[in-house]
Amino acid sequence: MAAYRPLLRRAPLAWRSIQSRAVSPTLQCSRYASSSRGGREKRGGAGRFIGGLLVALAAGGAVLIYPAMTKEPPKNTIREAIIEYEQPRALPLTKEDNRDLISSQHLQVKQSWEHPGVYCWGSNSGRVAAPDSTETVIKTPRRISYFDDQLIRDIKLDKEFGAAITERGDLVQWGTGFSKDNPTPRPTLRGKDLVRLEISKDRIIALGKDGSVYSLPVAEADQSPGGKPTSSSWSFWSAPSNINYRQLKPDSLGWGERVTNIAGGLEHVLLLTSKGRVFSAASSTTSFPSKGQLGIPGLNWHTRPQGPFDQPHEILTLKGFKITQVAAGDYHSLALEKDGRVFVFGDNSSGQLGFEPENEIPFVDGPIPLPFSKMYRRTHQKPRVTSIAAGGANSFFIVDAIRIAQPNEDERANPDIGRVTCDVWSCGSGIWGSLGNSRWTHVSLGPSKIKSLSGLSEYDEKTKLLVPIRIAYISVGSTHAAAVMNNVTNVDASDKTSDHDTNWGADVLWWGGNESYQLGTGKRNNVATPMYIGPLDGGKGDTEKGREIEMHRFQIAPRATVRLGEGGKGRKATVEQRVECGRLVSCVYSSP
């Protein structure tokens, strides 16, 4: 013990008392371990050794712990901020380089001119979004290499098949619904100068520039001569491209009257003529339209007239009205008259016709007007529908609401008189968020306003006026939609303008179902409020220009006459980008 006494003297008294208490029980145990003297002597020696060892360990711990116990706590200090400076960007060599550096939108417009083509994303179960990939979904926009540097007149997409019209007017098809053995894009119907497409469950309806309407099977096996079962109500003509097709010819067309537009659902197609008349026809061989979408009261499979299965019928209820636009969902139809009146007919099980559905009356088999005036009651505004769109179980209406003077109101004293507000209304199923009104309703009781797309305005630097931001058009898929804004754009930047003068395009907002990543957000959650997505190249161009940490939105290139190709050294063409929402698939394509 003598060897440890100097250490004990340095330790505090408290620690010394702890040591004595710690050793005491050991000594007591040694004392009563044996009743014999010899045993007590042996045990006592061992106890003294163990006790000494414990005292030494405790003393050493005290020496180590005491400075920490008596040391003053550290004062609170503020950590020095680390400043990270932006990395220097490459200096621009030309005006165009400077525009690319300062504007993502300018770069997007430029890329659409230099490398026109088709970007696609969404479901790839049928090899439509990416024909050369076996991935089941394509999460973000991806180019279809077959269409690189091509201009496309129109394109329609189903999750199992795709169809597009080339700049020359030929039809191109792809997907497993077209051919399971070879789903890559290939030309089929040629030499018809096609301008517009619609697709049903199993057929493609194509409109020629001369007003001719063609119907052909989706499946390649059914297009070959003799490849499709014959029927007494069907007849076929052989096209120069050796493709079996049918021609839909409305009866009693007037002198110079021709079909100028088409719109289709899963089983039917609407034909709009140059004189504002509307015809409807069956467009699928799997089932005859039975939900009133043809607009012919009482017409069904059993009451159809003699003749071809898909012969067009004029919708006589609309006779006398100048129809300017038609639209179709899966099983319902819309027609817009030149004065802004809307007629609806077909399936209303989700309220897609604009009024509350009734179990006893699940559909309307003849056109009826949809009054918008009651939706603007007590707003001092007069509505006029300017455009319509439909798809799946949804309908959309773009409305110009004009502020009108009230009785005893001085028009000169109120500058708001005559002011136009552009509103967007939607109805139908909202379970996937496809109504765009921030709600997830199963059915609609009536049209609801999409607030994020309504009442918008911007300052036009050219006119020096505040102008409403209208909607150029809405593309509607089976469960999702996209709105292309008609905001102010610019395509006039050139060598003659300032190096800070940039081009920019139109905004595009997306919403609805996203179960197959068809919104292009890279995520799978459905969206009930319109939102932006990133650039089509995934931000690659921005990264190359030193903007990798910046977030930019996709803008669609407006219509312009430019030279295509790298550096604008290619052929001269008038081109714009367009959006197409299909059945769980989306795309953006360059159109002449």
SULWODA-V912471 format. One record per helix or strand. SS is the DSSP state (helix for helix, strand for strand). FROM is the first residue (numbers start at 1). TO is the last residue. If there is no record, write none. Layout:
SS:FROM:TO  SS:FROM:TO
//
This chain:
helix:2:10  helix:13:31  helix:37:70  helix:95:102  helix:104:114  strand:118:123  strand:137:143  helix:145:147  strand:152:157  strand:162:166  strand:171:174  strand:186:187  strand:194:199  strand:203:208  strand:213:217  helix:220:223  strand:237:238  strand:244:248  strand:259:264  strand:268:273  strand:278:282  strand:313:314  helix:316:318  strand:323:328  strand:332:337  strand:342:347  strand:355:355  strand:363:369  helix:373:376  strand:381:391  strand:394:403  helix:411:413  strand:420:428  strand:437:437  strand:446:446  strand:448:449  helix:451:453  strand:457:460  strand:465:468  strand:471:476  strand:480:485  strand:490:490  strand:504:504  strand:506:512  strand:527:531  helix:540:544  strand:555:556  strand:560:563  helix:566:568  strand:572:581  strand:585:591
//
